[in-house]
């Protein structure tokens, strides 16, 4: 299958994008929710080995396939892991019909002007080249907006598009993720400012360039519809942002031009202690709920 087929799957597919990109900072919490206590592993290598076991269990489950899961965002270390003797990006695409993406940001800087910018991303060119060789279709890079601070939001969006241009030059499709904190006292105002800042940057992209947007479920339904219709936008996806699976899906269903890209909401209720039958049934319930809200 070609990159054109991957693009078609992402642009037109009726489904959602799974976020399986827990990093060093978020992995301990994800493992704890999965029933793996920090006392059960010693050091970073053991921690990542445990989270890979969880990811592999998800990716090999019967319902994790392109019928409902059209894409998956992977952590960089996952590119070196294998499932059934195949590198993960190749496995999920060739065996599951799921388009691979790669998380490329290195975490968040300290809060300033009501936002958290991305930390520098050393060696980005090499990372992108290696990802492209493995059949990765696109990338994801996250910032966080805490307050309706116009200067801070403009800076976040400008940085996101600077990175996006480098990703585009490498032949990949960037998922731009300026998350708005769901607990922000000025969430609605911040989202209005963000929408306008995104449109300004999208308008400045050259003809033929395509990006994706990953945005917090907005306080006002369909706020981002105009962005979803923009000729430079391949798809708009939603992050769950700490909402429960049920609440995230209810909010998503109110937004006609967004599909899900959930992480914690996807894995809610999954446990290492479950039998395979129990695990697969619980994952099926989550996938079906998220899929219905996405389509």
Number of C-alpha atoms within 10 A of each C-alpha: 8 8 13 10 11 21 16 12 18 21 15 11 17 17 26 29 29 29 24 26 23 23 19 14 9 10 17 20 16 19 20 12 17 19 15 20 12 13 6 9 14 9 8 12 9 12 18 20 14 18 22 19 12 20 18 17 17 19 21 17 18 13 19 23 20 21 15 23 25 25 28 25 27 25 21 18 13 21 18 12 15 15 15 9 8 14 15 21 28 20 19 22 21 13 13 21 21 29 29 27 30 30 22 23 21 15 17 15 14 9 13 12 16 17 28 23 25 21 14 12 13 11 8 15 14 11 15 23 15 13 22 17 8 16 18 25 22 27 25 24 20 23 23 21 26 23 22 23 18 18 12 20 29 19 15 25 21 16 15 23 19 12 18 23 18 15 23 17 12 17 14 25 23 29 29 25 22 25 24 27 18 19 11 14 12 15 20 17 15 22 25 17 17 25 16 14 18 21 15 14 15 19 12 10 15 10 9 7 15 20 24 24 22 23 26 22 28 21 14 13 14 17 17 25 14 11 22 20 13 14 15 20 17 22 21 23 24 26 25 24 19 15 16 14 20 14 13 23 24 15 18 28 20 16 20 16 21 26 26 30 26 26 22 21 25 26 23 16 16 20 18 15 11 13 10 12 9 13 18 20 16 18 21 17 14 20 22 15 17 30 21 17 23 25 17
